Amino acid sequence: MTFAELGTALNNITVGTGASAHKLKFAHYAWASAPSGDYGVYGQDGTDQFQANNRFGEVAGTGWVDWYTLTDDETAKNAIESCFKTLQDTNTFAWYLNSVQYENKTNFLHYEWIVELG
């Protein structure tokens, strides 16, 4: 799995039903200008290399997915984690929720997941 494939999966997450249904908004690394409302960013920050017999046997890309929301409704958070669960069932993909923070200056609730892609 690649980070481009992760981005496609994240941008295909739909929340809500009927007229209120909408796709979540994600950008790779950063937005040129932050969108209004809730949004997400994702990116790669390194690799984990696993050695066997003094050789690199496997390499996994490490990264993060951040979600910023102005509400404490966990619908989007749950949809993101559902996407992650689907990805881990069909790809070499691991994840965990690293932190939930309140951003005082912007009033955003910030969810941060750590991901590994093989």
N, C-alpha and C positions, 0 to 999 in steps of 0.2 A: 504494500500500500504506500502511496506517496502523499505528500502534503497537499498536492493539487486535488487528489481524490478525496481527501478529508474535507477540503474546502467545498467541493461539489456537494458532498453529503450534508455539510452544515447548511449550505445555502438552499438545500431542498427541504429543510425542516419546515413544516406548516403547523401552525397552532390556531386554535379557534375553530368555529364551525359556521357554516352558512355565510352570511354577509360579512361577519367579523373574521373570517379565515384569512390568514396572511402568512407569508414566508418570513422567517427570521433573516436579519441582515448581518452578514459577516464580511470582513475584509481580511486580506492577507497582510499581516504586520501592522498596518495602520490605514486610517481613512485620510483622504486628502483634506476633507473637512468633516468633522464628526456629524453623523446624521442626527436628525431630531428623533427623540424617543429612544427606545431600547435598541442596542446594537452589540455586535461582537467582533472580536479580532482573534486571529490565530497565527502561529508561526513556529518556525524551527529554531531551537537554540543550541543544538549540538547533536552528538551521537553517543551511544553506548556501544563499545566494542567488546566482544566476548572472545577470549582466547582459549584455544585447545592445542596441545602439543606445540607450544611456542608460536602459534600462528593465529591470525584473526579468523575465527570460525564464523561469526555472525556480526552484523552491524545493524543497529536499530537507530532510527532518527528519533530524537527527543524534542519535545516542544510543549506548547501551551495553547489553551483555548480560554479566552476571557469573555464573559457576558456581563454587560452593564445594563441595569434596569432601574427605573424610577419607582417601581412598585415592589411590594414584598410577595406578590403572587408568584408562586413557583411553577406556573404552567410552562413557561419557556425553559426553565432549568430542567424540569422533568422531561421535556421533549428532547433537549440536548443529550441528557443521559440515556434516554431511550435510543437515540441515534448511536451513541457510543456502544451500547449493548449489542445492537445489530451489527456494528462494525467489528466488534470483537468476536462475534460468532462466525463471520464470513471472511475475516482478514487476520493478518498478524498485527493486532492492535491491543494496546493496554492503556488504561486510564485510571485516574483517581481525582477526587475533588480535593484540591490542596488548601484552599482558603475561601472564606466569604468575608468581605470587608465592606464597611460603609465609608464612602468617599465624602468627607465633610464639605469640601469646596463645591462639589457638583451635585450632592444629594443622591448619587447613584449607589445602588447596591451592586457590588462587584464580585462575581463568582469566577474563580480561577481553577481550571483543571490542568493537570500535567498528563501528557500523552506520550506514548512510544509507538512508533510505526516500524514494522519490519519489511 
